[in-house]
Amino acid sequence: PLYCAVSGGRVEAAVEAICYLPDDTVVTGDFIGYTQFWDVRTQTLLSSFHTHTACIQTILAGPDQTLFVAGMDPKVVRFLKYPGADTWSPSLRCVCSTLSQWAPCLILRCLLFS
């Protein structure tokens, strides 16, 4: 399991979703709802966001520096990396009423209707 920083401390959380990006960044989603960005070259945590209230199940890299994260809760969070920026930022939270086991469908629904 990977470690995520929470309130200055560390908690152990199993990674449930992972996505490799072309800029040598790995994005992980864990069992307690954290989305984390890791630098592969330096093996360091770049940023961490508590985006969900439950397990993250799906991370999808989209076109134009876009990333979508979905999990057991009914949310899909879109991250953007703006041109010239070094970090990713959450830019949209879409709450859907579909069953959580259909996380990839939630991502598509939010893509189509947001």
N, C-alpha and C positions, 0 to 999 in steps of 0.2 A: 504493500500500500504506500501511497504518497502521503506526505504531510502537507497540511495547509495551515497558514497562520491565521489565528482567530484571537482577536483582542490581545495581541502581544504574546500569546502563548502558542502552543501547537497541539493539534488534535490529529489523531490518525483517522483517515477516511479512505475507504476503498474507491479506486477510480472505476467508474462504470462506463464512461464514454471517452473517446480520445480521437483527436483529429490532427494530422500533420499538415502544416502550411508550407508553401514554397519558400518562404523567407527563413526557414529553419526554426519556426516556432511550433511548439506542440501545445494544443489546447486540450485540457482535461475537464471532465465533469465528474463530480464525486457523489458519494452516497448521501451526503448531508446538504447538497445543493450549491456547492461552490463551483464556479467556472474559473479556471486558472490558466494563465499563459506562461509558458516555460521557454527559455532560450536553450535550444539543443546544444549549441556550441559551448556555452559557458555553464550549462546545467544549473541555471538559476531561475528562480521564480521572478517573472517580470511584473505580473499583477494578478490580483485575486478579487473576485466579486461574488458576494452571496446573492445569487440571482434567483434561486428557487427555494421553496420550503420543503422539498422532498428530493429524492434521488434524480440525478440528471441521467437521461438515457440516450440522448441523441445530440450530436454536434454535426452541423452541416456547413461546409464552406461554400459560399455562393460567389457569384461574379462581383467584380468591382469592389474588392476588399470588404465583403460582407460575410458575416458569420451568424448562424442561427443555432440556438441552444434550447432544447426541450426536455422535459422530464415527467415525473409522476404527477406533479401538480399541473393544473390546466394553463400554464404559461409557456409562451415562446418568447425568448429574449433575442433581439437582433443586436449584434455588435457591428460597429463600423470602424474602419481604420482610415482616417482622413488623409488625403495626399500630403506628403511631407511629415506626417506624424509618426512617432515611434511606438505609440501605444494604441490599444483598442479601447473603445468606449461603448457602453451599452446605450443604445439610442431609441429602442422601442420595446415595450412589453405588451404582448398581445395575450389576452386571456380568452381561452376558448372553452367551450362547454362539452367538447367531445371526450370520450373515454381516454384515460391516460395511456393505455397500451398502444394507442394509435399515434404516438409521438411524431413519427415522420409525416403523417397526414396533417397533424396540427401545424407543422412547419409550412407545408404547402398551402394550407388554408390561410395562414397569416400572410404568406407571400402574395396570394391572390387577392385578398380582401383588405389589405392595409394601405 
